[in-house]
Structure formats: structure tokens, C-alpha cells
């Protein structure tokens, strides 16, 4: 928490235009305007993005009992982009909230279809589940690109294809605040998500409505992802990497790891954003590029760690058969 506060304060004073605490306290109008209109909204958007995408990935991994499932590999991001394109096609003068409604609907529907399809695969190999999600996401992405080229909407859609915070300003980013109540809701139902992750039979024995909790959790994850995509654009790896790193130290129980996952996700995105602003200053690199590079390196490191230390490093599985259960004997962690 202390590290997050320090990085947040540093982020407020990193940018093309130099801001100083002394000038802000002295009431410099120009610097106060930049601080209120640009720097503070950007910081809030970064924190909501890191927290939201990390928690969304954690929920999807828990419900699907697969550590490789995330908004990226579950077709959620691609579905949200498709919804934004539909809004641009049918409502050219649509507001950001109108596009968000389309993104919510398509993201939820796309995530549901993905899980529905996964439930009907007879052999759920650990790699098969995310591969199916990636292929499904590529199909949706292909349809999105086709429609964008056909109706000459490629340039208009480009803002949502690559994640960046450069356009985050006061008045056009507030949608990401939806992540806060959704994350709180996820925390309240964390125990239910744990039970559903253990399998349908196990859930029924404990009196938990399996399908209702499953699709409620997926809806929460999809809405978090869509609200971020509408404002920031597509950012990969966060929902995949952050929960895996936290699980190495805290185990797989969602209530015990949700707060740590949210904090680490916020720190990770904040560091990536600051790197993007500093590396080639005064120009700025899209955060999608920085997250992609660091996320790839971390993911490779996780794979090597698993090869060296075996399945004890990150254990996941179920007492029954989950909707995407792939490793039935790996459930564990220090707090299980």
C-alpha cells in the first residue's frame, strides 16, 4: 500500500509539462488546471484499470479452474471491441456511455458463449481452454476488422485497439469508476466463486446455485473489462499475469488473494505507464506496448518457474468438475 501511494504521487508529476508541488500549493492556475483536468483523472483511470483487469482475470480463472483464462484469452476484450464498433456503425453520434452499453452487452455475451462452449468440450486440457478462447477471440476480431474496413471505420476504431492513457481527461473517463462497485461485489461473493470453482456437484451439495453464480461472476468480469476497454482500449496480460504472480505466494482462495491481486495490479499498471512516459520523453509509448513486453517476460518467467519447481508453485484444481476444470489435483495454497 505504501509503495502504491508513493508511485501514485510520483505519477502525478511525470509528464511533458512539469508540475511542482510548490506551484500547486501556491495556487498556480495553469498548473492546477492541468492537474485537475489531466493528471488526476489519468491516475484514477490507471488505478481503476489495474485493479479492474486483475480482479476480472482472477474471477475468470477461479470460475473456470484454469490459470490461463483471462479477459484476453476468454474473448472478453475482443467482444467489447466488437460492441464499440457496432455502436459506431449504428449510432455515429453516440456518446461514450452509449458505446459502453454496446460494449457491456457484447462482452457479456461473448464471455458466456466462450464458457458455454468450453463446458461442452470433452477433454479439457490445461492449454486447450485458453487456445479455444484465443481462437474464438480471433474470430470476433476478424469480424470486427472486416466490418471496420468495409464501412471505413478503421481509423475510428483504432483508439480502442491499442490501450493508452494519453486521451484520458476529465469528463470522458468516469466510466472506469464502475470497476469499484463491481470489485466490491466480487469480494462479497468471493466464497461463492470459490465453491463454484470446485465443480457443479460440489456446489449443489452446498446449496449454491451453480449456473447463477457462474454467469453472475462472468458478467462482473465482462462488465469490468468492457468499462476499461471503452475508456482506455485493449490492454493484454494484466488479467493473466497478476493473479498468477499473487497465487504463487497467497494460494488460490479468491477472498484471500483479491485485495493483494488488486493492489499488485494497480502497481503493475502504474509502473508500466510511468515507463511509457519516461522512456522516450517528451513522447509517450502506449501502455499496451509496455505491458506486452513486461507481461511476456513475466509470463515466460512463470513458465520456467513451473518447470523448475513443478506444480507446487501454482496449484489449481477442484474436488469435482468445474466448468473448465483441467487440473483436478492441484488445488492448494497456504491458506487452503
RARALIN-V218273 format. One line per field, one symbol per residue. burial: + if it has 24 or more other C-alpha atoms within 12 Angstrom, else -. A space follows every 50 residues. Layout:
burial=???
//
This chain:
burial=---+--++-++++++---+-----------++-++--+++++++++++++ +++++++++++++++++++++++++++++++++++++++------+++++ +++++++++++++++--++----+-+-+++++++-+++-++--++--+-- --+---+++++++++++++--+++++++++-++-+++-++++++++++++ --+----+-++-++++++++++++++++++++++++++++++++++++-+ +++++++++++++++++++++++++++------+++++++++-++---+- -+--------+-++++++++++++++++-++++---
//
